[in-house]
Amino acid sequence: MKAARFAYERPVDLASAVHTLGAHALGAGDAKPLAGGQSLGPMLNLRLARPSHVIDLSRIEALRRIESQGLPANSALPAAQARWRIGAAVTHAEIEDSPALLDGRGFMRHVATGIAYRAVRNRGTIGGSLAHADPAADWPLALNALGARVCIIGPRGRRDVSAAEFMRAGFSTVLADDEIIEAVEGPVLSAQARWGYWKICRKTGEFPEASAAAVFDPASGHARIVAGALGGAPVALAGLAAAVARLGSVALTSNAVDQALVDAVSGLDAVERKLHVTALLRATRQVFQS
Ligand SMILES: Cc1cc2nc3c(=O)[nH]c(=O)nc-3n(C[C@H](O)[C@H](O)[C@H](O)COP(=O)(O)OP(=O)(O)OC[C@H]3O[C@@H](n4cnc5c(N)ncnc54)[C@H](O)[C@@H]3O)c2cc1C
C-alpha cells in the first residue's frame, strides 16, 4: 500500500517549521512533523495517518544539537545546576555515540544503545519516540525515571513539561496538533548516583514485554523507580523508591515490589505481573551493584 497524497515541506529553521505546522495543523487537513519516519512512515503507508502536509524536521540544525550546560559532567558536586539538552531530532545512534558522561553516569547512552538495532537507531529520534508514545518505548520510561523535561514550542510560544506528565496514555501525549518537541533536558547525575535499567524482550531488538528503570542520586535526593511496557504511560512506584532510598536493598524484596506494582497498576494477569516484578527487581538491584 502507498501513502495517500500529501504536501511535503522541509524547513531549515525552527521558526518556519512552527509557522508551517501552525498554518496547517488546525486547518481543513492536518499536518504532521516527520523525524526519522520509523513510525510515521509505516503509518502513512498503511493510511493509518493521512495528513495533508508532512513537515520534515531533519534539516533543522537547532533540533540536532547535544549540549551540556552547567557543571562539568563528571563533577562530584551536587549536580542541581548542571543539565544536558538533547535536540528532538537527535537520533538514538547519536546519543549512543555521545560522551558517556553527558548525564554524569552514562544512563542516556546505555538506554540508546539498547533500542532495537543500529539501523533503527540511525533513523529513530528521541523527539519522535516521545511524540509517538508507544507504551513499550524506551525514552518515555528512561526520561521519566531521570526526572527529565520535554521542551515544547508552538504558535503560542514555549513550554516545558516533565517527562512524567508528557505521556498521558498509550499513543497519547500533552502535545497539541500545532506543537513541536524542541528538545529534552535532564539533570547531570552526581558521582554518587546509581541507576538500573532492565527490559524483558522475546528477541534482542524487539520492543519489551516488561521494562523498568531506577535512578537514585543521593546528592540531589532524587529517587525514582518506574515500570514501563504496561500498555499505557510508564508508572512511577514512589513509595517503593522512597523505601529503597531510606533502607537500601533490604526494602527490595519480591513481595514489596509485587505489592507496589499491584497498588499502582490494575488489571495485570499473573504472567504479566511476574514479568514486571522481575524487570523491576533486576533494574533496582543494578543500583546496588553498579
Ligand atoms: C523495527 C523497529 C523496532 C523498534 N524498537 C524499538 C525499541 O526497542 N525501543 C524503542 O524505544 N523504540 C523502538 N522503535 C521505535 C523507534 O526507535 C523510533 O523511536 C520511533 O519509531 C519514532 O521514530 P522517529 O523518530 O523516526 O519518528 P517519526 O516516525 O518520524 O514520527 C513519529 C511520530 O512523532 C511525531 N514527531 C516526530 N518528531 C516530532 C517532534 N519533534 N515534535 C512533535 N512530533 C514529532 C510524528 O508526527 C509522528 O506522529 C522501533 C522501531 C522499529 C521500526
The ligand as an SDF file (V2000), in Angstrom:
LIG
                    3D

 53 58  0  0  0  0  0  0  0  0999 V2000
   11.7450   -2.3740   13.8750 C   0  0  0  0  0  0  0  0  0  0  0  0
   11.6350   -1.3160   14.9380 C   0  0  0  0  0  0  0  0  0  0  0  0
   11.9940   -1.6200   16.2350 C   0  0  0  0  0  0  0  0  0  0  0  0
   11.9070   -0.6670   17.2420 C   0  0  0  0  0  0  0  0  0  0  0  0
   12.2860   -0.9720   18.5100 N   0  0  0  0  0  0  0  0  0  0  0  0
   12.2400   -0.0400   19.4770 C   0  0  0  0  0  0  0  0  0  0  0  0
   12.6390   -0.3140   20.8170 C   0  0  0  0  0  0  0  0  0  0  0  0
   13.0740   -1.4160   21.1430 O   0  0  0  0  0  0  0  0  0  0  0  0
   12.5560    0.6820   21.7290 N   0  0  0  0  0  0  0  0  0  0  0  0
   12.0960    1.9250   21.3980 C   0  0  0  0  0  0  0  0  0  0  0  0
   12.0420    2.7920   22.2580 O   0  0  0  0  0  0  0  0  0  0  0  0
   11.7210    2.2170   20.1520 N   0  0  0  0  0  0  0  0  0  0  0  0
   11.7740    1.2820   19.1870 C   0  0  0  0  0  0  0  0  0  0  0  0
   11.3720    1.6000   17.9300 N   0  0  0  0  0  0  0  0  0  0  0  0
   10.8760    2.9600   17.6740 C   0  0  0  0  0  0  0  0  0  0  0  0
   11.9180    3.8540   17.0080 C   0  0  0  0  0  0  0  0  0  0  0  0
   13.1520    3.7380   17.6450 O   0  0  0  0  0  0  0  0  0  0  0  0
   11.5180    5.3380   16.9970 C   0  0  0  0  0  0  0  0  0  0  0  0
   11.7700    5.9290   18.2300 O   0  0  0  0  0  0  0  0  0  0  0  0
   10.0770    5.5790   16.7200 C   0  0  0  0  0  0  0  0  0  0  0  0
    9.6210    4.7600   15.6760 O   0  0  0  0  0  0  0  0  0  0  0  0
    9.8750    7.0560   16.3080 C   0  0  0  0  0  0  0  0  0  0  0  0
   10.5120    7.2140   15.0940 O   0  0  0  0  0  0  0  0  0  0  0  0
   11.0190    8.5790   14.5080 P   0  0  0  0  0  0  0  0  0  0  0  0
   11.8660    9.2920   15.4930 O   0  0  0  0  0  0  0  0  0  0  0  0
   11.5930    8.2760   13.1790 O   0  0  0  0  0  0  0  0  0  0  0  0
    9.6960    9.4700   14.3820 O   0  0  0  0  0  0  0  0  0  0  0  0
    8.6480    9.5150   13.1770 P   0  0  0  0  0  0  0  0  0  0  0  0
    8.2810    8.1420   12.7820 O   0  0  0  0  0  0  0  0  0  0  0  0
    9.1290   10.4180   12.1040 O   0  0  0  0  0  0  0  0  0  0  0  0
    7.4340   10.2290   13.9230 O   0  0  0  0  0  0  0  0  0  0  0  0
    6.6980    9.5320   14.9150 C   0  0  0  0  0  0  0  0  0  0  0  0
    5.5950   10.4390   15.4530 C   0  0  0  0  0  0  0  0  0  0  0  0
    6.1600   11.5180   16.1780 O   0  0  0  0  0  0  0  0  0  0  0  0
    5.8090   12.7830   15.5940 C   0  0  0  0  0  0  0  0  0  0  0  0
    7.0120   13.6050   15.7380 N   0  0  0  0  0  0  0  0  0  0  0  0
    8.2600   13.2980   15.3390 C   0  0  0  0  0  0  0  0  0  0  0  0
    9.1370   14.2320   15.7620 N   0  0  0  0  0  0  0  0  0  0  0  0
    8.3990   15.1600   16.4260 C   0  0  0  0  0  0  0  0  0  0  0  0
    8.7220   16.3790   17.1130 C   0  0  0  0  0  0  0  0  0  0  0  0
    9.9930   16.8260   17.2260 N   0  0  0  0  0  0  0  0  0  0  0  0
    7.7240   17.0720   17.6650 N   0  0  0  0  0  0  0  0  0  0  0  0
    6.4280   16.6350   17.5930 C   0  0  0  0  0  0  0  0  0  0  0  0
    6.0620   15.4890   16.9800 N   0  0  0  0  0  0  0  0  0  0  0  0
    7.0530   14.7700   16.4050 C   0  0  0  0  0  0  0  0  0  0  0  0
    5.3830   12.4590   14.1720 C   0  0  0  0  0  0  0  0  0  0  0  0
    4.4650   13.4120   13.6750 O   0  0  0  0  0  0  0  0  0  0  0  0
    4.7500   11.0960   14.3490 C   0  0  0  0  0  0  0  0  0  0  0  0
    3.4370   11.2510   14.8450 O   0  0  0  0  0  0  0  0  0  0  0  0
   11.4470    0.6440   16.9210 C   0  0  0  0  0  0  0  0  0  0  0  0
   11.0640    0.9610   15.6080 C   0  0  0  0  0  0  0  0  0  0  0  0
   11.1620   -0.0040   14.6060 C   0  0  0  0  0  0  0  0  0  0  0  0
   10.7870    0.3720   13.2150 C   0  0  0  0  0  0  0  0  0  0  0  0
  1  2  1  0
  2  3  1  0
  2 52  2  0
  3  4  2  0
  4  5  1  0
  4 50  1  0
  5  6  2  0
  6  7  1  0
  6 13  1  0
  7  8  2  0
  7  9  1  0
  9 10  1  0
 10 11  2  0
 10 12  1  0
 12 13  2  0
 13 14  1  0
 14 15  1  0
 14 50  1  0
 15 16  1  0
 16 17  1  0
 16 18  1  0
 18 19  1  0
 18 20  1  0
 20 21  1  0
 20 22  1  0
 22 23  1  0
 23 24  1  0
 24 25  2  0
 24 26  1  0
 24 27  1  0
 27 28  1  0
 28 29  2  0
 28 30  1  0
 28 31  1  0
 31 32  1  0
 32 33  1  0
 33 34  1  0
 33 48  1  0
 34 35  1  0
 35 36  1  0
 35 46  1  0
 36 37  1  0
 36 45  1  0
 37 38  2  0
 38 39  1  0
 39 40  1  0
 39 45  2  0
 40 41  1  0
 40 42  2  0
 42 43  1  0
 43 44  2  0
 44 45  1  0
 46 47  1  0
 46 48  1  0
 48 49  1  0
 50 51  2  0
 51 52  1  0
 52 53  1  0
M  END
$$$$
